[in-house]
Amino acid sequence: MKKAFITGITGQDGSYLAEFLLKKGYEVHGLARRLSTPNFSNIEHIMDDITLHVGDVTDSASLYDIAKRVQPDEVYNLAAMSYVKASWDSPITSVDITGIGCLRMLEAFKDSGCKFYQAGSSEQFGNYSGGEIITEDTRMNPRSPYGCAKVLAHNLTTNYRESYGMFAMTGILFNHESERRGYEFVTRKISDAVAKIKLGIIDKLVLGNVESIRDWGYAPDYVEAMWMMMQQDEPQDFIIATGITHTVEDFLESAFKHAGLGDWRDYVVINSPDCLRPAELDWLRGDSSKAQKVLGWKPTVPFEQLVKLMVDNDIYIMTKAKDTHGYWTEDE
């Protein structure tokens, strides 16, 4: 039985990856930070099937200890401070977790003989406009501390592959969403607010730039691509994306329409200074032709279906809260 070790296992991608690997017959181990109020909601249903190890990507000693005890066949480093806007508020912490955290992982596992996956991000590339599609060879020009940290992690992974012969690669995943997306991300802000507006809990949603153009896919499709990369004979970096772009306005229109709420402009305040980034990213579109050719991967959930899944899920959550408690609050 193969063993896998996942950092970021409690997040959107980590939880889907854990589920996927369990179905493949893996023994799944995950990294869990020591917190006073840990959030295991995404993996609560599989807690009996996985093994969690207390540690942190900022703590080298814990990583060396886990590497020695677990001896995994595959390591998936998904840990990151992934809410991009927050990286301007805490840039040192962001780089320490997302960038130097990868270095600590590489050091801990470089002599273990395992395969190593580093979670990259489209934020590595920065601002590309005019319809340019991004490939694995596109120059990286990040526009946030988070993006800079991801470039550092990407380059370190390449360096350890070339210097030490590690089976190490970076999967550069463009925006991918799901019902488990964190509430701080714009897609989940929208689906959550649509549900609350429909059920009469709130009447307004405040957002920043709604003209940003993104390449959105469905998270379970993308974690399957991670696994596919790790099954190759030689390590290579891949872009995972749909190649199809939509604006935040498109997401709003689709979400409000699906909920039967009419024109989103009647409910949404845009360009709020509190929601704007210091340096905006106007356009991100990825070319996954290499992954489709080499891995046989392709996205399966189109944009409209993704939006519907997220909205329906949040309406269900809010309705269940009312049935359970008999009332709503804006904090639910």
Order of alpha helices (4+ residues) and beta strands (2+ residues): beta-alpha-beta-beta-alpha-beta-alpha-alpha-alpha-beta-alpha-beta-beta-alpha-beta-beta-beta-alpha-beta-beta-alpha-beta-alpha-alpha
